[in-house]
Amino acid sequence: MTVLAHEKQILEVQQTLDKLREHNKHNPLWSPKELYEMEQKLEELKRIVYSQLKPWDRVSICRHPQRPHAVDYIQSITDEFIELFGDRTFQDDRAIIAGLAMIGGKKFMLIGQEKGKDTESRIQRNFGMPHPEGYRKALRCMKLAEKFQIPVVTLLDTPGAYPGLTAEERGQGWAIAHNLMEMARLATPIIVVLIGEGCSGGALGIGVGDVIGMMEHSYYSVISPEGCASILWKDPSKNDIAASALKMHVEDLLELGIVDEMISEPIGGAHLNPKDACDNVKKFILTSYEQLKMRSSGQLLENRYQKFRKMGKFETQIEIQ
């Protein structure tokens, strides 16, 4: 497993403790009490390290290679999943997975952004950067869900929409803007879950919803920390400063009213216990749906409009001559 900078000390203590346990099987030099005390010290070390994480440390957790992706959540939380393909215009975009799902015995249209796990799958998924046809596929599935009154769940995890020439030629900006408009008036419940990176319009293109949940160590921002540092300081190495300045983690976004709820992760991050992370996401989806299903379509649309209308704060100053 990839070891992050803040995890090195914990790993060293863990490896030492594992060696002592192994040696103790053949030559018991350490009493059970002493081993228990060492385990308690390890847990205390974890609590200290993970309670002092800096914004950039949390970005590295969010990008951890073993962090659960959309396909992992789909496999874990669904009882059944039937994938749908293509945008009926150009082709299928593998950076976006969409399909009909059963979660906890209830029907959903599940749409997620997928980065891939290894070199082959990352190339196939375009590193989680959707083309216009990906957003059109997502919208096609949402309209299908609206037709049959099925709630929509979207899983956000992208470094941004694909910025290449081919995507621009096929209307990248238009595809995202069209999704924003259509999702704002989609007459069925929409539950949004930020499971990893939520960068720029690439995430927002499937991110308009009635309830927005955010994993504890995910981030949601108009730009990546590296991109921000390159623009503001002309120095990508200042990504740690940018990560702090952007206020892109769940605590900041809850205060600003951008997201509605934090979804807890196992201590240290979802990559250390994917099953618990998936269980927490499943619980959030089902709980949110129970609250939303009682609302009429008119109430859903009005509440959704007011939710996004209230985002952002500004001050005015009147100068008296």
N, C-alpha and C positions, 0 to 999 in steps of 0.2 A: 504494500500500500504506500502511496505517496505520502511523505511526512512533511507537514507544513512547519514553518520556522518556529511558531509558538508551541508546537507539539513535541519538539525534540527532547526537551527536558522530561516531559511525561513519558515518552517512549523509552528513554534511558532507564528511568526508575522501573517501568513496567518490565523491561527485559531483565534487569537485575533480579526482580522479584520472581520472575518465571524460572530463571536459572536456579535460584535458591530452592524453589519448590521441587524442581527436577532432581537436584542433588539430595534433597531431603528424603526422597523416595528410597534411595540406596544407602544413605548415611545420615540419619536424622540428627543433625546438629542444632536445628532450630525448632523450638517448641511451637505448637499451634498458636499459642498466645502471641509469641513474637511475630509470627507470620501475619496474624490478624492485625497487629499493631502497624506493621509495615503496609498492609493493604489500606488501613485507615489513613495513613500518611499520604499514600498515593491518591486516595479520593480527595483528601484535603488539598493536595497540590493541584488536582484538576479543577477544583472549585475556585482556587485562587487565580490560576492561569486563565480560565474561561470567563471569569468575572472581570478581567482587566483587558479584554480584547480591544484593540484599536479598530477604527473603521476599515483600514486596509487589511487587517487580519481577517475581518469578517468577509471582505471581498474574496480573499484567498480561499476561505471555507466554501463560499458560494460557487467558486470555480473548481473545486476539488474534483479530480478525475473520477473518483468513486462515489461522488454525490448522486443520489437517485435522479434520473431523468424522467421525461414524460412516459416513455415506454415502461419504466419500472413501476411508476404509479398506476398505469393502466393495468399491468399484470397483477398488481397487488390488491387494488381496491375494487376491481370489477369482477362480477360473477360471470359476465359474458360480454364480449366486445366484437362487433362486426365493423371492420374498417371500410370506409368509403373513399373512393379515389377520384381524382381529376376535377377540373374546374369547368368542364364542358365548353371551354374556349381554346385552350392551348395545350396543356399537359398536366400531369400530376406532379406536385411539389412535395418531395419526401421530407422537407424540413418541417412540414406541418402534418400531424396525424389527426384524422377525424373519423368519427364513427359512432354508431349506436351502442350504448352500454347499459348494463344493469349494475347498479351499485346499491347494495343493501336491499335488493328486491324491488328497486324503483328504476324507471327508465330515464336515461339522460342522453343528450347529444354531447359527446366528449371530444374536445378539440385541444391538442397540445402542440407545443413547439419542441422539436427533438434535435439535439446536437450530435448524437452518435457516441459510441463508446470507444471504438478503436479507429485506426486510420481508414479502413475501408468504409465503415459505417459513417464516419464523420464526413468523408467526401460525398457519400451518397446523400447524406442529410444536409450538405452544404454548411456544416458547422452550426446548424441551427439558425441560419440567416434565410428567411423565406423570400421567394420571388413573388411577383404580383399574382401569379397563378395560385400560390399558396393561400393568399388572403382571399382570393375569389373562391377557392375550394372551401375555406372556412365559412365564408358567407353563404355559399350554396347550402351547406349543411345546417347553418343556423336558420335559414328560411324554411328548410324542410322540417326542422324542429318546431318552428312557429306554426306551420301548417297543421301538424298533428299534436300541438300543445304539449310538447316535450321540453323540459327545462334544459338549458345549455350550461355546460361547465367548460371553462377554458383554463389551461395550464400554461403559464407564461415562463419562458426560459430562453432568452435570445440575446446575443450581443448587439442585435440590431437587424433591421431589414437589409437584404443584400444590396450593396451600393454600386454594383457593376453596371456597365453600359447596357448589357442586355436587359437587365431589370428596368432601367430607366426607359429604354425603348418600348417596353411592354406596359408602361404606365404605373411604375411603383408608387409614386405619390398619389395618383388618382385612386389606386386600389385601396390604399390605407385610408384615405379620406372618405371614400365610399363606404368602407366598413364602419367608420366612426358614425356616419350619418345613419346607416341602417341598423346598427346595434343600439343606437339611442332610441329607436322607435320599434324595436323588435318586441312583439306582444307576447313574450313568454319569459319566465324567470331566467336571469343570467347570473351565474356564480363564477367569479374570477379568482384564481389561486396563483400567486407568485411563488413558484417553486425554486427559482434560481435567479439568473440575471433578467432584469426587466429594463432593457435599454431602448430609449427613444421611441419613435413611432413604430418601430418593429414590434415592440411589446404592446403598445397602445392599440395597434391594429386589430387585436382580438381582446382588448382589455377593458372595454366599456361594459359595466355590469351593475346589478342591483346591490350585490355584496362583494367586496374585494378583501380577500384574506391574503396574508403575506407570511411566508415562512420566516422564522426568527433571524436567520443569517442570509436571506436573499436581499437583493437591492433593486430599487426602482428609480431610474434617473433619466433625464433628458439626454445624457451622454455618459460614456464610460469615464472612469477616473483618468485613464491614460489620455483619452481624447481631450478632456478638460484641461489637463496639465499642458498638453501640446499647444492648445490655443491660448491659454491665459499666460503661461510662463515660458512658452517655447521650449519646454523641457519635460519630456515624458517621464523622467525619473522622479518627478514631484507628484507621482500618483497618490502617495499617502496623504499629502496635503490636500489634494483635490478630493479624495474620498471623504475627508472630514468636512470640507467646505460645502460639498454638494448636499449634505443632509439627506441621504438617500436610503437610510435604513429604517426599519419599521417603527422605531420609537419616534423618530422625527416625522414620519409620514402619518402616523396616528394623530399626532398633535396638529398637523396641518389639515387633517380631514381627507387625505388622499386615499388612505386605506381604512378599512373598518375593524379589522381584527388581526392580532398576531397569532400565528399557528406555531406552537412550541416545537422545538427540535430537541432530540436527545442531547445531553451535555456534550459539548465539543462539536456538534454539527450532525446533520442527517447522514453523512457518509459513515459515521461510526455505528449507527443502528438504523439502517434503512427501514426495517419493518415498523418500528415505532413511529418514524416520520410518516410513513404511508398511512398508518392507522390514524394519526392525528389529522391528516388531510381528509381522509374518508369521513371522520367524525365531523369536521368542519362543513363538508359538502352536505351531508345529510341533515345536520342541524340547521344550516342556512335554508335548505329547501323546505323544511317544515315551517319555517317562518314566512317564506315567500309564497308558498302555495295557497295561503289564506287570502292573498290579495287579488283583486280583480285586475284585468289587463290595464284598465284605466289608471288604477292606483299604482301599478308597477311603473308605467310610463311617466306619470307625474312625479313620483318619488325619485326615479332615475334622473329625470331632468333637473329636479331641484338639487339632487346630490352633486352633480357635476357643475351646476350653475354656481354653487356656493364655494367651489374650490378656488383657492388663491386669495391673497389679501393685498390691499393697497391703501395708501394714505393720500389724501389731497391737502394741499395747503393754499389758502387764499391770501394773496398779498393785497393789502389795503394801501392805495396810493395816498 
